[in-house]
Every structure is written in C-alpha cells, then in structure tokens.
C-alpha cells in the first residue's frame, strides 16, 4: 500500500492535499502526528522550516503576518466569522440565490412547455389537414418504428396529394377546428400557396437501351397558386398547366409546398400570461432525391412570434355570407407592464449580479495574494512556488459561480423581454431556456463546495477531483477503441441494420449496448440478405460488448476505487505537505485569538459585548534591499 501511495503522491498532492487542509483539517493549530508511512508520502523538496533565513529581507513579524493572511484566506466561512466577526454574506447570498434561481426556472419551464406543446400539437393538426389519408401511426416516434413510410409511388397519387393540399389550405378557415387564418402580404392580400421544385438541368432516361441525357446542374423554379375559382371544377394539375409550370419526374429532385398560416395561442399558465400571436411557416416536402421509385412526404413548420393587439370590444362582428370578419372595436395601445413575475426576475438578476461581483472580488484578492506570496517566496527562500501551489489561490468554485451568474443575468433579462412582448425577443425561448437551464445546473453543482466542510462528504469530492486526471487519460484511450468500432459498424453493418444507418445512430446504439440496453433487438434486427455481413455482425457485437462491459468499465471502476482507498488512507495518516502547507502550518494562532482582526475592528454580537481586536499594521511584506 505504501508503494502504491508513493506512486500517486504527486497527483493527489495537486488535487487533494490543499482541499483537505482547507476543509477537513483547516490547518488547525495542532498538527497531526506523522506516522512512519506518511514520511514516505512527503515531497522530496527541501522543507520550508529547514531553510535558513540567512539572506532574508523580511522580518519575523512580516513573515508571521503573511502566514496569518494566508491562513485566513483558506479558512471556511465559519472560521472567518470567528476570526474577524464578519457575517458570511456570500454564503447566505448563495443559498438565497439557489432558491430564487430554482423558482425562476420552474416558472419559465411552465411557459416554455406551453409554447412548445402548442407548436407540436399544431404540427400534428397540419399533418391531418394537409396530408391525405394521414394515419396516427405515422406520428409514431418510439423505437422500433413499425408503421410504413408516408410516400407516393405514382404520378396520379402525386397530383392527387398536391390537389388535396391546395384545396385544404384555402378552406382552412371553415374546415379546421383551430383558429387559423391567412397571413397578409406586402400588398395587403393573403399570402398564396407557393410550389417550388428542384430539378437537374437535363435528365432524360431511356431504360430500354441503357442510355440517358444528364446535366447535374440543379435549377429551382417556384410558382404562386391562388385559391380555386368558385364554381369551376379545376384541379391543381390544370392550374399548373395554365401557369406553364411543368414537372419532369425523371429529373425531379424534390418538390416543396410553402404555406403561411397565423394563429393565436390563448394560454393561461400563470395569472399574468398573455396570448401569443404566432405565424406558422409550413413546408410540405416531396423527396425524390434517391430516384428509387418512392417519393417520401414530410411536413415541417417554423414558428415566428408576432406582436399581438387587443380590441376594446370582447366580440367581433362576423358577416356570415361573405365569410369575412369585421372588427367593430378599436385597437388598444400596446402597453408594457411589468407584472409580479417580471419584478421577481429582476430581483433574481440583481441577486446574481451581486453574487458575481463578490466572487470576482474574491478571485482578484486571491490573485493578488498569490503574486505577493510568490515574490516573498523568491526573495526569502530563493525557490519557485510550484504550479499546484499557485493554482490553490484560484478558487474554481467561484469561477463556476461567476459563469452561472452571467448566464442567470442574461437569461433573466431575455425572459423579462419575452414575457413583456418586446419586439425582436419573441423567438428567443430556446436561447433563454438554454441559459437558465445551464445556470441552474451550475448553481446546484456549486452546492458541493459547501459539502467540503464535512468530513464524510469531503472524501467523496476529493476522490472525484483526484481521480479526474487518470479517468480522463483512460477515457482518451477507450475513446480510440470506441471510434474504431463505430466507423467499422457504420460502414459494414449500416446498409443492413437500422441502428447503424448513420454514424450518429451507430454511436448511440453502441453506447446503449455498453449499458446493457436492447441487446437482443440489436442482434435480431440484423438482416440476412447477405451472409458475410451477418456473420461479421455476430463477431463484431460479441467482441464489442465483451470488451467494453467486462474490461473497459471494470478498469475504470478499479481506477476510481484505488484513488478512493488512497484518499481515505491520507485522511487518516495525513496528506503530503507542499511548500504552501508547511509555510502556513507555522502559524499557531487560532481563529478565536483575535490576531486576524484589522486595525479598529471589533467583534460585536447581540449575545456578547464588543471586543476590540488586536491592531495589525499593513506595511509592505517585501522590503526592497
């Protein structure tokens, strides 16, 4: 065990030793007696205490003051309170911020879910409205998908589907259950349906004698198709022919039908929710890019948020004979009122901004103290401070909190603009959710910083920090094996197995196999159209599953367990000392001694009398010789 610890000394010293000093032992005035085994764990550096002061340009008083300054810097909030009587405002602010950010995320989540659900349900409604003979089975999203692909196979069905879309679009106001209407164009008239097709410039096939005329240059042509003429039984094919719009199926790559529809989302997720005016840009695709005799059909939509207007009257007058809607009321002015939710969001932004300033202040103070100690160390001991000791002055928990606060402030401002219908910010729901969600994640991860003060939780966090370098190196090696299997599976099994059709799905399938998910289905769904790929798939899957489950995962667990045992032993027998630790341990002043108070500072409490702290002058630590 001693030999194993000796090999891991340097890595654990870089990550765990100072954390143990700050959190578990907190550089107590009484030092832990070193066992014979712990002597092996010491760095081979020359001890700070054994360095002679000959040539030192700092007085003992200056050196003691620097030790107290460093010791105070690495104290936890409770010890700092006992040392200087300062309330843990930063800790209290962080706890308060966690609660507020969580509430803010929950409130925004309800609004976000309402908007996304409205968009998805409208997409389903559009499929039933515009795709003829659409069946709910085509909406199946779970795996494995058993329903057939929605497609056309003949020219007659192609024009029949196109004709159905044309008539359904212009009858949407009367046939659809939803509140849909046409969008007004630049000229004030409704935006008509638009049909676009992409073709090869020349594409003529003579399959009987295996000849063709082909020019791969792609051309695109679009035409606007207005509403059917009342009383005239015409089809879309007649209308396109009249507009001199022809389709050559030999050279056809894809056809797109563009529809512009507007609707209003009447939501009531909260008391202060207001309706959203949304424009749906619907695109129906006829995909013939493979030229394999099957033209797949799909419908997608993009939503654009518009500025809504409210009317003075609750009802609008409808002229049933003409099918028009006449609004008798006047439009109310657009008022931007900050409701209680917006006020709460601004409070969250203010709290996060205050937290960010305090953490930046602590990081700057740590940076200046690091530079001061480096200069002192070079002048008085003629030694360079190690990189690991320099990094101890940078609190990466504070760096994470600063990033979280920045995301919270930015996301909070965007949320306020969205909720109050500011023009230009309606479409930033996804951006806002990304910022607030990531900020919430970092805020809750930051709670681990305060668990460091407890010995039972500290060992787990130290294990994660100390094992991180070895785990990352091991994952780098394992990822090379993983990518090799992924490319091989995609290339060889992809044409015959649905899970390996793309490199992305192949990687997802392999990751599921490592976790023991859907193994039998992966074996079973390998087609037997060709015996050689089928035979290869058996060797491929058996080797991959055995290698990664029984070897790779077991080795990773063993790496983490070895580090856990080493850290546990270090906590019992003492961590290896670095130059920084040895320098700080020479300070025997306890936090309650009053030696850490600034000049004129007192410790006042409602439970005790005020005590005047010991004055400390702040002359420069380094005297230039």
HELIX and SHEET records of a PDB file:
HELIX    1   1 UNK A    2  UNK A    7  1                                   6    
HELIX    2   2 UNK A    9  UNK A   12  1                                   4    
HELIX    3   3 UNK A   13  UNK A   17  3                                   5    
HELIX    4   4 UNK A   18  UNK A   19  1                                   2    
HELIX    5   5 UNK A   20  UNK A   24  3                                   5    
HELIX    6   6 UNK A   36  UNK A   40  1                                   5    
HELIX    7   7 UNK A   60  UNK A   73  1                                  14    
HELIX    8   8 UNK A   77  UNK A   84  1                                   8    
HELIX    9   9 UNK A   89  UNK A  130  1                                  42    
HELIX   10  10 UNK A  136  UNK A  139  5                                   4    
HELIX   11  11 UNK A  155  UNK A  170  1                                  16    
HELIX   12  12 UNK A  172  UNK A  175  1                                   4    
HELIX   13  13 UNK A  236  UNK A  242  1                                   7    
HELIX   14  14 UNK A  340  UNK A  381  1                                  42    
HELIX   15  15 UNK A  387  UNK A  391  1                                   5    
HELIX   16  16 UNK A  396  UNK A  419  1                                  24    
HELIX   17  17 UNK A  429  UNK A  445  1                                  17    
HELIX   18  18 UNK A  448  UNK A  451  1                                   4    
HELIX   19  19 UNK A  455  UNK A  493  1                                  39    
HELIX   20  20 UNK A  498  UNK A  500  5                                   3    
HELIX   21  21 UNK A  503  UNK A  514  1                                  12    
HELIX   22  22 UNK A  519  UNK A  524  1                                   6    
HELIX   23  23 UNK A  531  UNK A  546  1                                  16    
HELIX   24  24 UNK A  547  UNK A  552  3                                   6    
HELIX   25  25 UNK A  553  UNK A  573  1                                  21    
HELIX   26  26 UNK A  579  UNK A  585  1                                   7    
HELIX   27  27 UNK A  591  UNK A  593  5                                   3    
SHEET    1   A 5 UNK A 151  UNK A 152  0                                        
SHEET    2   A 5 UNK A 295  UNK A 306 -1                                        
SHEET    3   A 5 UNK A 276  UNK A 287 -1                                        
SHEET    4   A 5 UNK A 252  UNK A 265 -1                                        
SHEET    5   A 5 UNK A 180  UNK A 182 -1                                        
SHEET    1   B 6 UNK A 151  UNK A 152  0                                        
SHEET    2   B 6 UNK A 295  UNK A 306 -1                                        
SHEET    3   B 6 UNK A 276  UNK A 287 -1                                        
SHEET    4   B 6 UNK A 252  UNK A 265 -1                                        
SHEET    5   B 6 UNK A 193  UNK A 206 -1                                        
SHEET    6   B 6 UNK A 211  UNK A 225 -1                                        
SHEET    1   C 2 UNK A 317  UNK A 319  0                                        
SHEET    2   C 2 UNK A 324  UNK A 326 -1                                        
SHEET    1   D 2 UNK A 602  UNK A 605  0                                        
SHEET    2   D 2 UNK A 608  UNK A 612 -1                                        
END                                                                             
